[in-house]
Amino acid sequence: MTHDIARYISDYCVESEAALDSACLCLIDTLGCALEGLTIPECRKLLGPIVPDTIVPHGARVPGTSFELDPVKAAFDISCMARWSDFSDTYFGAQGSHPSDNIGGLLALADHRSRILQAGGKAPLLMREVLAAIVQAYEIQGVLSMDNSLYGVGLDHALLVKVASAGVATRLCGGDREAVANAVTNAWIDGHSLCIYRRSPHAGTRKSWAGADATARGVFLAMLAVRGEMGYPSALTTPTWGLYDVLFKGKPFAIPVTYGCSVVQNIQFKVSVPTVFNAQTAAECAIRLHPVVRDRIQEIRKITICAHATTLRLNTASGPLATAAERDHCVQYVVAVGLLNGSITAEDYETEAASDPRIDALRAKTEILEDPAYTRDYADPAKRASANAVQVFFADGSTTEKVAVEYPLGHARRRAEAQKLLWEKFEANLARAFADKQRKRIVATCRDRESLERLAVHEFVALFLPQD
């Protein structure tokens, strides 16, 4: 399997216009989310050089900041910012994951390399190479997640980020197929993080930087590989000591499709609500019901949520929710906030907003039921729906309608509806960091994909730096 990944990375030419268009949307959405993350103190405290005042010649820049870091730490910072508010894109099959976690690593490494090439009088890397790298990283991570559950053995999906980033970053560094394979095998044999930090009652802020840690590690392994570090071709399959035997009871990964460029075209964006993807449609339902219930909150007797089995297993919680990380992964909390406010923002998960006693009161009145049809459609590769339905029952015996949403706004089936809103989301996030003139220049650059592709990477990153 590692050979197939290395061959895909080294030999596949990304030519699909639709895939490159989608990669551009993924890039701008991720950078917008990063600028939002930069406003959150818990995120900001993790940024910057490990050793204060470290100077890195031709370092990788971190958008929205003055940091110039080594590309490994810059990869961590960019992806940490992008994932902090749980508002970046996602993809799921047997295993849900966030392919956008790779973008911080790819962009940081490409910026650093482009600056070095320019300083040496050579042609810099172009954004076309970054967009193609995004397509490939998304494809590897997405295909690996289709039929293989890491949660089933207690591992976090960040493993898939590490593998995708290591391979594609090696190619960005100029590594050949052998170097790519060496980097990927070293990613397979790394220690892999447990998913405890995503599960109530243990959910914590590490879930917001686990992907960042993985893409940074991928960049590190890529930089070793292009220096000639050896690989381990049987890292997956060696009896007793290989990954399959150690962690998956000897069961090999299933690869149901040939690597190409379909994952990025079917990526699922979070357009209007920062929450776990399985709760996106529940949030839409609650927000639609808000006008009907907002003046009757005290009269509510019961709330029902019909969901698929994965939501019941992974995204429900009772009792106190101690952190924002627990709240944004709790569908009952998300529905309560949507019913109360008619909107849901990242701030609604913070301690001050969560102290509203009405939220926990509504959570206590919420019943969650599995709809077998929703479970089937969630698992169906032709649909990949993530449906929820919400209905509110009042003390006088009256009820609201049962509002159901099958596909969330960011789903590929609703791409035309979502695209305008994605750009509005991007511009709103730009406004958090930049004045009007700079925002307009960034938007104009990003909207013209052909011109964007011809832009040097270091010039693109410079657009996102603070201006005096």
QUIDA-V236002 format. One record per residue. RES is the residue in one small letter. PHI is phi in radians with two decimals (999 if undefined). Layout:
RES_PHI ; RES_PHI
//
This chain:
m_999 ; t_-1.03 ; h_-1.05 ; d_-1.13 ; i_-1.12 ; a_-1.11 ; r_-1.13 ; y_-1.07 ; i_-1.11 ; s_-1.40 ; d_-1.92 ; y_-1.36 ; c_-1.83 ; v_-1.39 ; e_-2.09 ; s_-1.16 ; e_-1.11 ; a_-1.10 ; a_-1.16 ; l_-1.19 ; d_-1.06 ; s_-1.14 ; a_-1.08 ; c_-1.12 ; l_-1.09 ; c_-1.09 ; l_-1.13 ; i_-1.21 ; d_-1.17 ; t_-1.14 ; l_-1.17 ; g_-1.10 ; c_-1.07 ; a_-1.10 ; l_-1.16 ; e_-1.17 ; g_-1.04 ; l_-1.11 ; t_-1.47 ; i_-1.76 ; p_-0.96 ; e_-1.08 ; c_-1.35 ; r_-1.01 ; k_-1.18 ; l_-1.59 ; l_-1.57 ; g_1.74 ; p_-1.13 ; i_-1.07 ; v_-1.75 ; p_-0.94 ; d_1.20 ; t_-1.12 ; i_-1.91 ; v_-2.06 ; p_-1.01 ; h_0.96 ; g_-1.18 ; a_-1.44 ; r_-1.56 ; v_-1.86 ; p_-0.89 ; g_1.41 ; t_-2.31 ; s_-1.75 ; f_-1.26 ; e_-2.17 ; l_-2.10 ; d_-1.11 ; p_-1.12 ; v_-1.20 ; k_-1.23 ; a_-1.11 ; a_-1.03 ; f_-1.05 ; d_-1.10 ; i_-1.11 ; s_-1.26 ; c_-1.07 ; m_-1.05 ; a_-1.20 ; r_-1.65 ; w_-1.05 ; s_-1.59 ; d_0.99 ; f_-2.11 ; s_-1.63 ; d_-1.20 ; t_-2.59 ; y_-2.60 ; f_-2.56 ; g_-2.50 ; a_-1.12 ; q_-2.24 ; g_-1.35 ; s_-2.85 ; h_-2.19 ; p_-1.04 ; s_-1.09 ; d_-1.00 ; n_-1.25 ; i_-1.12 ; g_-1.03 ; g_-1.17 ; l_-1.17 ; l_-1.22 ; a_-1.09 ; l_-1.14 ; a_-1.15 ; d_-1.11 ; h_-1.06 ; r_-1.19 ; s_-1.09 ; r_-1.17 ; i_-1.14 ; l_-1.06 ; q_-1.10 ; a_-1.10 ; g_-1.57 ; g_1.35 ; k_-1.85 ; a_-1.16 ; p_-1.32 ; l_-1.20 ; l_-1.85 ; m_-1.12 ; r_-0.97 ; e_-1.19 ; v_-1.20 ; l_-1.07 ; a_-1.12 ; a_-1.12 ; i_-1.07 ; v_-0.97 ; q_-1.23 ; a_-1.12 ; y_-1.07 ; e_-1.11 ; i_-1.08 ; q_-1.10 ; g_-1.15 ; v_-1.11 ; l_-1.12 ; s_-1.50 ; m_-1.07 ; d_-2.14 ; n_-2.19 ; s_-1.69 ; l_-1.40 ; y_-1.01 ; g_-1.06 ; v_-1.99 ; g_1.48 ; l_-1.64 ; d_-1.52 ; h_-1.22 ; a_-1.04 ; l_-0.93 ; l_-1.19 ; v_-1.11 ; k_-1.04 ; v_-1.13 ; a_-1.12 ; s_-1.13 ; a_-1.04 ; g_-1.17 ; v_-1.24 ; a_-1.11 ; t_-1.08 ; r_-1.11 ; l_-1.09 ; c_-1.39 ; g_1.63 ; g_-1.23 ; d_-1.48 ; r_-1.06 ; e_-1.11 ; a_-1.13 ; v_-1.04 ; a_-1.08 ; n_-1.09 ; a_-1.14 ; v_-1.13 ; t_-1.17 ; n_-1.16 ; a_-1.17 ; w_-1.08 ; i_-1.58 ; d_-1.07 ; g_-1.21 ; h_-2.06 ; s_-1.33 ; l_-1.42 ; c_-1.60 ; i_-0.97 ; y_-1.32 ; r_-1.83 ; r_-2.03 ; s_-1.09 ; p_-1.65 ; h_-1.84 ; a_-0.99 ; g_-2.58 ; t_-1.17 ; r_-1.05 ; k_-1.09 ; s_-1.52 ; w_-2.17 ; a_-1.14 ; g_-1.14 ; a_-1.11 ; d_-1.06 ; a_-1.23 ; t_-1.21 ; a_-1.10 ; r_-1.13 ; g_-1.04 ; v_-1.10 ; f_-1.02 ; l_-1.14 ; a_-1.11 ; m_-1.19 ; l_-1.21 ; a_-1.09 ; v_-1.30 ; r_-1.55 ; g_1.77 ; e_-1.11 ; m_-1.24 ; g_-2.06 ; y_-2.36 ; p_-0.98 ; s_-1.79 ; a_-1.00 ; l_-1.46 ; t_-1.84 ; t_-1.01 ; p_-1.00 ; t_1.28 ; w_-1.75 ; g_-1.35 ; l_-1.02 ; y_-1.05 ; d_-1.26 ; v_-1.21 ; l_-2.05 ; f_-2.18 ; k_0.93 ; g_1.44 ; k_-1.45 ; p_-1.33 ; f_-1.18 ; a_-1.66 ; i_-2.07 ; p_-1.40 ; v_-2.39 ; t_-1.42 ; y_-1.09 ; g_-2.64 ; c_-2.58 ; s_-1.41 ; v_-1.09 ; v_-1.11 ; q_-1.34 ; n_-1.99 ; i_-1.12 ; q_-2.03 ; f_-1.44 ; k_-1.76 ; v_-1.62 ; s_-2.18 ; v_-2.29 ; p_-1.45 ; t_-2.79 ; v_-0.95 ; f_-1.09 ; n_-1.12 ; a_-1.73 ; q_-1.06 ; t_-1.23 ; a_-1.10 ; a_-1.09 ; e_-1.03 ; c_-1.06 ; a_-1.11 ; i_-1.14 ; r_-1.13 ; l_-1.44 ; h_-0.89 ; p_-1.04 ; v_-1.42 ; v_-1.84 ; r_-1.05 ; d_-1.68 ; r_-2.26 ; i_-0.98 ; q_-1.23 ; e_-1.57 ; i_-1.19 ; r_-1.71 ; k_-2.73 ; i_-2.15 ; t_-1.97 ; i_-2.11 ; c_-1.70 ; a_-2.51 ; h_-1.54 ; a_-1.09 ; t_-1.14 ; t_-1.11 ; l_-1.08 ; r_-1.34 ; l_-1.95 ; n_-2.23 ; t_-2.12 ; a_-2.76 ; s_-2.06 ; g_1.40 ; p_-1.11 ; l_-1.99 ; a_-1.45 ; t_-2.34 ; a_-1.04 ; a_-1.08 ; e_-1.26 ; r_-1.22 ; d_-1.33 ; h_-1.90 ; c_-1.94 ; v_-1.15 ; q_-1.12 ; y_-1.12 ; v_-1.06 ; v_-1.13 ; a_-1.05 ; v_-1.13 ; g_-1.07 ; l_-1.13 ; l_-1.27 ; n_-1.84 ; g_1.31 ; s_-2.84 ; i_-2.45 ; t_-2.18 ; a_-1.05 ; e_-1.15 ; d_-1.20 ; y_-1.68 ; e_-1.37 ; t_-1.02 ; e_-1.09 ; a_-1.18 ; a_-1.21 ; s_-1.34 ; d_-1.09 ; p_-1.13 ; r_-1.17 ; i_-1.13 ; d_-1.18 ; a_-1.09 ; l_-1.25 ; r_-1.01 ; a_-1.16 ; k_-1.68 ; t_-1.70 ; e_-1.97 ; i_-2.00 ; l_-2.16 ; e_-1.45 ; d_-1.81 ; p_-0.98 ; a_-1.15 ; y_-1.12 ; t_-1.12 ; r_-1.11 ; d_-1.23 ; y_-1.15 ; a_-1.50 ; d_-1.31 ; p_-1.04 ; a_-1.37 ; k_-2.04 ; r_0.86 ; a_-1.26 ; s_-2.49 ; a_-1.45 ; n_-2.52 ; a_-2.34 ; v_-2.24 ; q_-2.43 ; v_-2.00 ; f_-1.98 ; f_-1.84 ; a_-1.11 ; d_-1.44 ; g_1.65 ; s_-1.40 ; t_-2.45 ; t_-1.42 ; e_-1.17 ; k_-1.52 ; v_-1.59 ; a_-2.13 ; v_-2.28 ; e_-1.49 ; y_-2.03 ; p_-1.15 ; l_-0.98 ; g_-1.47 ; h_-1.18 ; a_-1.01 ; r_-1.24 ; r_-2.08 ; r_-1.05 ; a_-1.06 ; e_-1.17 ; a_-1.52 ; q_-1.05 ; k_-1.05 ; l_-1.22 ; l_-1.10 ; w_-1.17 ; e_-1.13 ; k_-1.06 ; f_-1.06 ; e_-1.16 ; a_-1.11 ; n_-1.24 ; l_-1.04 ; a_-1.14 ; r_-1.20 ; a_-2.14 ; f_-2.26 ; a_-1.28 ; d_-1.01 ; k_-1.06 ; q_-1.17 ; r_-1.02 ; k_-1.11 ; r_-1.16 ; i_-1.10 ; v_-1.11 ; a_-1.08 ; t_-1.14 ; c_-1.30 ; r_-1.30 ; d_-1.72 ; r_-1.08 ; e_-1.10 ; s_-1.22 ; l_-1.03 ; e_-1.06 ; r_-1.48 ; l_-1.40 ; a_-1.12 ; v_-1.03 ; h_-1.15 ; e_-1.28 ; f_-1.12 ; v_-1.07 ; a_-1.06 ; l_-1.07 ; f_-1.76 ; l_-1.69 ; p_-1.04 ; q_-1.92 ; d_-1.23
//
